[in-house]
């Protein structure tokens, strides 16, 4: 529009015909992105007296304009949108808008004293004009006013340009150009003033006075007025040869290079640096760079990373690099916006007397100075989103890089944002950082203590640097001594260097102080949690808050990087931050009842979960001092299992923590209440540790009934992990206590467990005797469930003995009783054992029916261990029928479950069955892989009988491959069969 109206696309110039097409396109472009109604367009074309065909003619013009734009490579730019039309192109692609933006930037730069920048922007702005605005068109009505406005803006920009040129010392050029402008605008006082000043500075004082005289005569003759006071003052100053009119020396602008020195011994952060580099990857220049936020906890090296990367990419920002520490970690120390902008504006060569007083005006000048430039702006330690929004550069060439302890997620709602999280260094990176400070050779000599020291520092760069600084100058061997010091005392006290105020404790203090009282209390309470992760609900529980308030507090802690999200709704502490939280408890709230509240929360959750997972179990009823406001999961069995599975890594630490802090009853009760979870989910190695703590707590308490129950549960856990001698020892201790208190039901339960252990050791006579004792004692105690369980296990022992004929009676009786009792879990186990019995007598179809029913029940109740057993037995039955593919499918499903629940015995057994099946189908390489994998796992859960079968299969495999190692596998299998007391199997190998 700044000349004849025209449009250009990728295909060249648009072929516009006639003044009205140009007029329509011009006014639409002037209002790009804005719908102009048909009536307004008619008004701009024909004014107050449009023809009757005006609308039809307008539509025709628009259609032809659209065709012309499409032909030149700008399709779909002109759209029909009620009640008229809209031209949808970026404002920057319209010369009038670009002119206004450049003129405004130049004027702001001139006001701020950035003369060279003002000259550049204004020259570019004025250079966009190719003649009169809308030349070659005939606008009416409001269109005429738009043209007049543009011309007025042009004259103002020209005046600003020549003022900037003269300020820049270009007065000799001005005296040549300004007369041409004055010929067109002879009474424009500002142009006359600039011409007079330029003449004076060129030494042409008389000519300057003559210029004033000509204007005074013209104004008097034509308008009857005198020149304005500003011009009169200039005339007086020229008469006096006032030195204030002399040109000021023009300073050579030096681009600001404010980045602080990079941190010494920068180590690691390869992935984070790669993330930052991707910010500078080729992108649409119109979009510009995103705001980059380096976020993380205090002491994690955010500033080090940001400065390191900023130095690496500084050459990509030739106009300068600005750096400012906002001190946002503490509201009392935070840099006010006014001071922050003053610092940045001074760096951009704005004199103090030109810096506006209000932050909004400062921000406007700051944006003007950055416009069209390529600056890297680094703001360290930003507090929140509102604190940094004003500093966002206006154009696509500059980049804003922030560091913050907050996650700044809300920035993404306003601007494109890239967040790079900074967490603890990996173990190898942490050791490398130590080595870079104290010497790699020293770390190599003391590699073990160095690795231990790195772990004590939790990979926190600040802690590692302090530890390394304390070791510098110490003799060789001091690494181990220093690590021992940190282990034996409070680590935070040891992580300080004399003469340096920046310690781990002071840095964490600065993150803690801004917290509200409620959030600080939740932080302290969560620090008492002994497990690796925790859910958001725990924040409410440890402080007695409503659940929603507790979750909000935890979310605030996560936003401040005092806790770290690990998955949906779960968080973790860095080791040193957890220790700091505990220190704050001792310092700020020594009577904090967080441990009692924490233990009660787990007790309440376990009690609720136990009743949902296994309603037939008779759990202990805990006495709670602090009843949680609401449960952390829905009243649904699967929700209960999912909750406990998420908390699984915490269960042993929580029970141990309860015991260590004197909550002995809670420790054994929580262990007992978790029985149904471990029965359903597996993870028996964890259960062993849990039961050890539970038994010890009951023993310390002197509660013999509880001790008997805990020892019984410990025996079961040992049994499930194939630690059979230990299982028998624990069970025997439990039996002794149960006899002492005369608990027949407990004795029956323990005899049943011991029978299973004897059966696994293939001591079948002892097993059968113990099962009959269990039936008798359970019957005498009136314990129907115990009796049914003992009958089921007796049938299972008969099956293992190869006497399925003896198994059916007790199994069917057990199944009947269990169905009467409504015990789905044991019903499924009994169905599975009946399937084994039917398979043993050759009734494969009936066996499969029982296995499938057992599988359906186990899946329905969410019992993963029973599901594994049913899948394995179904696979064995299908293999027995020659259905190798479907057998392998079942075995693969079983293998996945055994690994999921951490059942190494089940994993080894399943791998063995897969290897055996692959051997049958002739896939020898895959068979070798699975059989050897089964042996490796079996080493961790010894079972001579199972291991003997693996060596038998490996011997068969070696025979088929012609490998002489077959003899070794047979000898090993014979030895293992003898050890397992299965002599007929051993003799079969020697035949």
WOFEN-V799908 format. One record per backbone hydrogen bond with DSSP energy under -1.0 kcal/mol. CO is the residue of the C=O (numbers start at 1). NH is the residue of the N-H. If there is no record, write none. Layout:
BEGIN
co=CO nh=NH
co=CO nh=NH
END
This chain:
BEGIN
co=1 nh=3
co=1 nh=134
co=2 nh=130
co=7 nh=14
co=9 nh=12
co=12 nh=9
co=14 nh=16
co=18 nh=22
co=19 nh=23
co=20 nh=24
co=21 nh=25
co=22 nh=26
co=23 nh=27
co=24 nh=28
co=25 nh=29
co=26 nh=30
co=27 nh=31
co=29 nh=32
co=31 nh=34
co=36 nh=85
co=37 nh=41
co=38 nh=42
co=39 nh=43
co=40 nh=44
co=41 nh=45
co=42 nh=46
co=43 nh=47
co=44 nh=140
co=46 nh=49
co=51 nh=54
co=53 nh=57
co=54 nh=58
co=55 nh=59
co=56 nh=60
co=57 nh=61
co=58 nh=62
co=59 nh=63
co=60 nh=64
co=61 nh=65
co=62 nh=66
co=63 nh=67
co=64 nh=68
co=65 nh=69
co=66 nh=70
co=67 nh=71
co=68 nh=72
co=69 nh=74
co=70 nh=73
co=72 nh=11
co=74 nh=77
co=77 nh=88
co=79 nh=86
co=81 nh=84
co=83 nh=38
co=84 nh=81
co=85 nh=36
co=86 nh=79
co=87 nh=33
co=87 nh=89
co=90 nh=93
co=91 nh=94
co=94 nh=98
co=95 nh=99
co=96 nh=100
co=97 nh=101
co=98 nh=102
co=99 nh=103
co=100 nh=104
co=101 nh=105
co=102 nh=106
co=103 nh=107
co=104 nh=108
co=105 nh=109
co=106 nh=110
co=107 nh=111
co=108 nh=112
co=109 nh=114
co=110 nh=113
co=113 nh=115
co=114 nh=118
co=115 nh=119
co=116 nh=120
co=117 nh=121
co=118 nh=122
co=119 nh=123
co=120 nh=124
co=121 nh=125
co=122 nh=126
co=123 nh=127
co=125 nh=128
co=126 nh=129
co=132 nh=135
co=134 nh=137
co=135 nh=5
co=140 nh=143
co=141 nh=144
co=142 nh=146
co=143 nh=147
co=144 nh=148
co=145 nh=149
co=146 nh=150
co=147 nh=151
co=148 nh=152
co=149 nh=153
co=150 nh=154
co=151 nh=155
co=152 nh=156
co=153 nh=157
co=154 nh=158
co=155 nh=159
co=156 nh=160
co=157 nh=161
co=158 nh=162
co=159 nh=163
co=160 nh=164
co=161 nh=165
co=162 nh=166
co=163 nh=167
co=164 nh=168
co=165 nh=170
co=166 nh=169
co=170 nh=174
co=171 nh=175
co=173 nh=177
co=174 nh=178
co=177 nh=181
co=178 nh=182
co=179 nh=183
co=181 nh=185
co=185 nh=188
co=188 nh=192
co=189 nh=193
co=190 nh=194
co=191 nh=195
co=192 nh=196
co=193 nh=197
co=194 nh=198
co=195 nh=199
co=196 nh=200
co=197 nh=201
co=198 nh=202
co=199 nh=204
co=200 nh=203
co=203 nh=205
co=204 nh=208
co=205 nh=209
co=206 nh=210
co=207 nh=211
co=208 nh=212
co=209 nh=213
co=210 nh=214
co=211 nh=215
co=212 nh=216
co=213 nh=217
co=214 nh=218
co=215 nh=219
co=216 nh=220
co=217 nh=221
co=218 nh=222
co=219 nh=223
co=219 nh=224
co=219 nh=225
co=228 nh=232
co=229 nh=233
co=230 nh=234
co=231 nh=235
co=232 nh=236
co=233 nh=237
co=234 nh=238
co=235 nh=239
co=236 nh=240
co=237 nh=242
co=242 nh=245
co=243 nh=246
co=256 nh=321
co=269 nh=273
co=270 nh=274
co=271 nh=275
co=272 nh=276
co=273 nh=277
co=274 nh=278
co=276 nh=279
co=277 nh=280
co=278 nh=281
co=284 nh=287
co=284 nh=288
co=291 nh=418
co=292 nh=402
co=293 nh=420
co=294 nh=404
co=295 nh=422
co=297 nh=300
co=299 nh=462
co=301 nh=305
co=302 nh=306
co=303 nh=307
co=304 nh=308
co=305 nh=309
co=306 nh=310
co=307 nh=311
co=308 nh=312
co=309 nh=313
co=313 nh=316
co=314 nh=317
co=317 nh=320
co=320 nh=376
co=321 nh=258
co=322 nh=378
co=324 nh=380
co=326 nh=335
co=327 nh=330
co=330 nh=333
co=330 nh=334
co=336 nh=340
co=337 nh=341
co=338 nh=342
co=339 nh=343
co=340 nh=344
co=341 nh=345
co=342 nh=346
co=343 nh=347
co=344 nh=348
co=345 nh=350
co=346 nh=349
co=351 nh=354
co=352 nh=355
co=358 nh=362
co=359 nh=363
co=360 nh=364
co=361 nh=365
co=362 nh=366
co=363 nh=367
co=364 nh=368
co=365 nh=369
co=366 nh=370
co=367 nh=371
co=370 nh=373
co=374 nh=319
co=375 nh=399
co=376 nh=322
co=377 nh=401
co=378 nh=324
co=379 nh=403
co=380 nh=326
co=381 nh=328
co=385 nh=388
co=385 nh=389
co=388 nh=391
co=389 nh=392
co=399 nh=377
co=400 nh=292
co=401 nh=379
co=402 nh=294
co=403 nh=382
co=404 nh=296
co=408 nh=411
co=409 nh=412
co=410 nh=413
co=411 nh=414
co=411 nh=415
co=416 nh=291
co=418 nh=293
co=420 nh=295
co=426 nh=430
co=427 nh=431
co=428 nh=432
co=429 nh=433
co=430 nh=434
co=431 nh=435
co=432 nh=436
co=433 nh=437
co=434 nh=438
co=435 nh=439
co=439 nh=443
co=440 nh=444
co=441 nh=445
co=442 nh=446
co=446 nh=450
co=447 nh=451
co=448 nh=452
co=449 nh=453
co=450 nh=454
co=451 nh=455
co=452 nh=456
co=453 nh=457
co=454 nh=459
co=455 nh=458
co=457 nh=460
co=459 nh=425
co=460 nh=464
co=461 nh=465
co=462 nh=466
co=463 nh=467
co=464 nh=468
co=465 nh=469
co=466 nh=470
co=467 nh=471
co=468 nh=472
co=471 nh=474
co=475 nh=478
co=477 nh=481
co=478 nh=482
co=479 nh=483
co=480 nh=484
co=481 nh=485
co=482 nh=486
co=483 nh=487
co=484 nh=488
co=485 nh=489
co=490 nh=494
co=491 nh=495
co=494 nh=496
co=495 nh=504
co=497 nh=500
co=501 nh=503
co=503 nh=507
co=504 nh=508
co=505 nh=509
co=506 nh=510
co=508 nh=512
co=509 nh=513
co=512 nh=515
co=516 nh=520
co=517 nh=521
co=518 nh=522
co=519 nh=523
co=520 nh=524
co=521 nh=525
co=522 nh=526
co=523 nh=527
co=525 nh=528
co=526 nh=529
co=534 nh=571
co=535 nh=538
co=537 nh=541
co=538 nh=542
co=540 nh=545
co=546 nh=550
co=547 nh=551
co=548 nh=552
co=549 nh=553
co=550 nh=554
co=551 nh=555
co=552 nh=556
co=553 nh=557
co=554 nh=558
co=555 nh=559
co=556 nh=560
co=557 nh=562
co=557 nh=563
co=558 nh=561
co=564 nh=572
co=567 nh=570
co=569 nh=536
co=570 nh=566
co=570 nh=567
co=571 nh=534
co=572 nh=564
co=574 nh=578
co=575 nh=579
co=576 nh=580
co=577 nh=581
co=578 nh=582
co=579 nh=583
co=580 nh=584
co=581 nh=585
co=582 nh=586
co=583 nh=587
co=584 nh=588
co=585 nh=589
co=589 nh=592
co=593 nh=597
co=594 nh=598
co=595 nh=599
co=596 nh=600
co=597 nh=601
co=598 nh=602
co=599 nh=603
co=600 nh=604
co=601 nh=605
co=602 nh=606
co=603 nh=607
co=604 nh=608
co=605 nh=609
co=606 nh=610
co=607 nh=611
co=608 nh=612
co=609 nh=613
co=610 nh=614
co=614 nh=617
co=617 nh=619
co=634 nh=636
co=636 nh=640
co=637 nh=641
co=638 nh=642
co=639 nh=643
co=640 nh=644
co=641 nh=645
co=642 nh=646
co=643 nh=647
co=647 nh=650
co=648 nh=651
co=650 nh=654
co=651 nh=655
co=652 nh=656
co=653 nh=657
co=654 nh=658
co=655 nh=659
co=656 nh=660
co=657 nh=661
co=658 nh=663
co=659 nh=662
co=662 nh=664
co=663 nh=667
co=664 nh=668
co=665 nh=669
co=666 nh=670
co=667 nh=671
co=668 nh=672
co=669 nh=673
co=670 nh=674
co=672 nh=675
co=674 nh=678
co=675 nh=679
co=676 nh=680
co=677 nh=681
co=678 nh=682
co=680 nh=864
co=680 nh=865
co=683 nh=687
co=684 nh=688
co=685 nh=689
co=686 nh=690
co=687 nh=691
co=688 nh=692
co=689 nh=693
co=690 nh=694
co=691 nh=695
co=692 nh=696
co=693 nh=697
co=694 nh=698
co=695 nh=699
co=696 nh=700
co=697 nh=701
co=698 nh=702
co=698 nh=703
co=702 nh=704
co=703 nh=707
co=704 nh=708
co=705 nh=709
co=706 nh=710
co=707 nh=711
co=708 nh=712
co=709 nh=713
co=710 nh=714
co=711 nh=715
co=712 nh=716
co=713 nh=717
co=714 nh=718
co=715 nh=719
co=716 nh=720
co=717 nh=721
co=718 nh=723
co=719 nh=722
co=722 nh=724
co=723 nh=727
co=724 nh=728
co=725 nh=729
co=726 nh=730
co=727 nh=731
co=728 nh=732
co=729 nh=733
co=730 nh=734
co=731 nh=735
co=732 nh=736
co=733 nh=737
co=734 nh=738
co=735 nh=739
co=736 nh=740
co=737 nh=741
co=738 nh=743
co=742 nh=744
co=743 nh=747
co=744 nh=748
co=745 nh=749
co=746 nh=750
co=747 nh=751
co=748 nh=752
co=749 nh=753
co=750 nh=754
co=751 nh=755
co=752 nh=756
co=753 nh=757
co=754 nh=758
co=755 nh=759
co=756 nh=760
co=757 nh=761
co=758 nh=763
co=759 nh=762
co=762 nh=764
co=763 nh=767
co=764 nh=768
co=765 nh=769
co=766 nh=770
co=767 nh=771
co=768 nh=772
co=769 nh=773
co=770 nh=774
co=771 nh=775
co=772 nh=776
co=773 nh=777
co=774 nh=778
co=775 nh=779
co=776 nh=780
co=777 nh=781
co=778 nh=783
co=779 nh=782
co=782 nh=784
co=783 nh=787
co=784 nh=788
co=785 nh=789
co=786 nh=790
co=787 nh=791
co=788 nh=792
co=789 nh=793
co=790 nh=794
co=791 nh=795
co=792 nh=796
co=793 nh=797
co=794 nh=798
co=795 nh=799
co=796 nh=800
co=797 nh=801
co=798 nh=803
co=799 nh=802
co=803 nh=806
co=804 nh=808
co=807 nh=811
co=808 nh=812
co=809 nh=813
co=810 nh=814
co=811 nh=815
co=812 nh=816
co=813 nh=817
co=814 nh=818
co=815 nh=819
co=816 nh=820
co=817 nh=821
co=818 nh=823
co=822 nh=824
co=823 nh=827
co=824 nh=828
co=825 nh=829
co=826 nh=830
co=827 nh=831
co=828 nh=832
co=829 nh=833
co=830 nh=834
co=831 nh=835
co=832 nh=836
co=833 nh=837
co=834 nh=838
co=835 nh=839
co=836 nh=840
co=837 nh=841
co=838 nh=843
co=839 nh=842
co=842 nh=844
co=843 nh=847
co=844 nh=848
co=845 nh=849
co=846 nh=850
co=847 nh=851
co=848 nh=852
co=849 nh=853
co=850 nh=854
co=851 nh=855
co=852 nh=856
co=853 nh=857
co=854 nh=858
co=855 nh=859
co=856 nh=860
co=857 nh=861
co=858 nh=863
co=863 nh=867
co=864 nh=868
co=865 nh=869
co=866 nh=870
co=867 nh=871
co=868 nh=872
co=869 nh=873
co=870 nh=874
co=871 nh=875
co=872 nh=876
co=873 nh=877
co=874 nh=878
co=875 nh=879
co=876 nh=880
co=877 nh=881
co=878 nh=883
co=879 nh=882
co=882 nh=884
co=883 nh=887
co=884 nh=888
co=885 nh=889
co=886 nh=890
co=887 nh=891
co=888 nh=892
co=889 nh=893
co=890 nh=894
co=891 nh=895
co=892 nh=896
co=893 nh=897
co=894 nh=898
co=895 nh=899
co=896 nh=900
co=897 nh=901
co=898 nh=903
co=901 nh=683
co=902 nh=904
co=903 nh=907
co=904 nh=908
co=905 nh=909
co=906 nh=910
co=907 nh=911
co=908 nh=912
co=909 nh=913
co=910 nh=914
co=911 nh=915
co=912 nh=916
co=913 nh=917
co=914 nh=918
co=915 nh=919
co=916 nh=920
co=917 nh=921
co=918 nh=923
co=922 nh=924
co=923 nh=927
co=924 nh=928
co=925 nh=929
co=926 nh=930
co=927 nh=931
co=928 nh=932
co=929 nh=933
co=930 nh=934
co=931 nh=935
co=932 nh=936
co=933 nh=937
co=934 nh=938
co=935 nh=939
co=937 nh=940
co=943 nh=947
co=944 nh=948
co=945 nh=949
co=946 nh=950
co=947 nh=951
co=948 nh=952
co=949 nh=953
co=950 nh=954
co=951 nh=955
co=952 nh=956
co=953 nh=957
co=954 nh=958
co=955 nh=959
co=956 nh=960
co=957 nh=961
co=958 nh=963
co=963 nh=966
co=964 nh=967
co=965 nh=969
co=966 nh=970
co=967 nh=971
co=968 nh=972
co=969 nh=973
co=970 nh=974
co=971 nh=975
co=972 nh=976
co=973 nh=977
co=974 nh=978
co=975 nh=979
co=976 nh=980
co=977 nh=982
co=978 nh=981
co=982 nh=986
co=983 nh=987
co=984 nh=988
END
